[in-house]
Each structure stands twice: as C-alpha cells, then as structure tokens.
C-alpha cells in the first residue's frame, strides 16, 4: 500500500484527527491539577491515543500482516472493534467531563480569585466529544466496508 494513499484516505484522515483530539484531551487534563473520576478520562484518553497510534502506524507502513491473531484479513474487524470500544468509553468520559464541568460552574465568575478548573474541564469535554465523534464516524465507515464484504481498511 502506498503511504500517500493511506494518508489521503478517509480512515487515514480520521486516524490523524483521533490522534490530535486525543492528545488535546489528555494534555489538557494532565497539564492541570485533576482528581477523582478525571483519572478515568485520562486513562481512556491515553489508552486509546496509544492504541490509535499503533493502528495508524501499522496501517501506514502496511505491516498489519505481522500482527498475530488480529492482523491480516481480520484487520478491518480489528479496527472496527477498536473504534467501537473507543467510542463507547469516550461516551462515558464525556459524561464524567460534563458532570465535573457542571460541578465547577460556580467559579465561572470574573471576581472569583481561587483556583478554578471550569474552563479546563469544559475544554476537555469538548475534546472528548470531538474524539467520540471521530471514532463514531470511523465505526460507521468500517461497518459499511465490512457490510460490502471488503477486507481492507482503505
């Protein structure tokens, strides 16, 4: 497979978006003081960022045949399962971020002088929504390819 062909493909573009949005999410959270259920959001963001990087580079370099059990002719199903799991866990992460954003909305005042994580949580919630949307679109794309009987991701 041609590298340029993958980078210009639908899945290639969405993998890049998933990587960028996922990095935006975990960097936003990790750069600030966080606690409690935000650890789950950070876990989801970093886990799927790393897994998406692995899928991206394996597909980019056309090395999916070297992956035991889930590679080769199962690569489309592997990508579909990864994207579906990511979308499901990002939905839970969105719920956590919305809850935390709402709990910190009291400090969204100009005169409030103490540490306020409202804008951080709001930004993280937006990144989580963008990630979830990118993975959902990839699920739909992969499911359409699978329903047509195709075996490759592009």
Residue, then its C-alpha position, 0 to 999 in steps of 0.5 A: x500500500x502506498x503511504x500517500x494513499x493511506x494518508x489521503x484516505x478517509x480512515x487515514x484522515x480520521x486516524x490523524x484527527x483521533x490522534x490530535x483530539x486525543x492528545x488535546x484531551x489528555x494534555x489538557x487534563x494532565x497539564x492541570x491539577x485533576x482528581x477523582x473520576x478525571x483519572x478515568x478520562x485520562x486513562x481512556x484518553x491515553x489508552x486509546x491515543x496509544x492504541x490509535x497510534x499503533x493502528x495508524x502506524x501499522x496501517x501506514x507502513x502496511x505491516x498489519x500482516x505481522x500482527x498475530x491473531x488480529x492482523x491480516x484479513x481480520x484487520x478491518x474487524x480489528x479496527x472496527x472493534x477498536x473504534x467501537x470500544x473507543x467510542x463507547x468509553x469516550x461516551x462515558x468520559x464525556x459524561x464524567x467531563x460534563x458532570x465535573x464541568x457542571x460541578x465547577x460552574x460556580x467559579x465561572x465568575x470574573x471576581x472569583x480569585x481561587x483556583x478554578x478548573x471550569x474552563x479546563x474541564x469544559x475544554x476537555x469535554x469538548x475534546x472528548x466529544x470531538x474524539x467520540x465523534x471521530x471514532x463514531x464516524x470511523x465505526x460507521x465507515x468500517x461497518x459499511x466496508x465490512x457490510x460490502x464484504x471488503x477486507x481492507x481498511x482503505 
